[in-house]
């Protein structure tokens, strides 16, 4: 299934809407949803945070958005045999 750019934008905005404003802005900037993609350093400078803190906030935001996705159907792994 291929999404048109407009559909992708709508879907991205729906996922981003679960995040607080500041975190939403950081994720959108990092992944280029609001124009060109920014580096952690550029975002950190704008918010006067460390690059590590920006990376933590972006990672946390992505995790929150992933929780909205239905779980993938994965084949169940066989337990390792204990010989």
RARAVEN-V551401 format. One record per pair of residues at least 4 apart in sequence whose ideal C-beta (glycine too) atoms are under 8 Angstrom apart, sorted by the first residue. I is the first residue (numbers start at 0). J is the second residue. Records with the same first field share a line. If there is no record, write none. Layout:
BEGIN
I=J, J
END
This chain:
BEGIN
2=6, 7, 10
3=7
4=8
5=9
6=10
7=11
8=12, 32
9=13
10=14
11=15, 32
12=16
14=64, 67
15=23, 26, 27, 32, 64
16=23
17=63, 64, 67
18=22, 23, 26, 60, 63, 64
19=23
20=24
21=25, 46, 56
22=26, 56, 57, 59, 60
23=27, 60
24=28, 33
25=29, 42, 46, 53, 56, 57, 60
26=30, 32, 57, 60, 61, 64
27=32, 33
28=32, 33, 36, 37, 41, 42
29=36, 37, 38, 39, 42, 53, 57
30=36
31=35, 36, 37
37=41, 42
38=42
39=43, 50, 53, 54, 57
40=44, 50
41=45
42=46, 48, 53, 57
43=47, 48, 49, 50, 52, 53
46=53
48=52, 53, 56
49=53
50=54
51=55
52=56
53=57
54=58
55=59
56=60
57=61
58=62
59=63
60=64
61=65
62=66
63=67
64=68
END
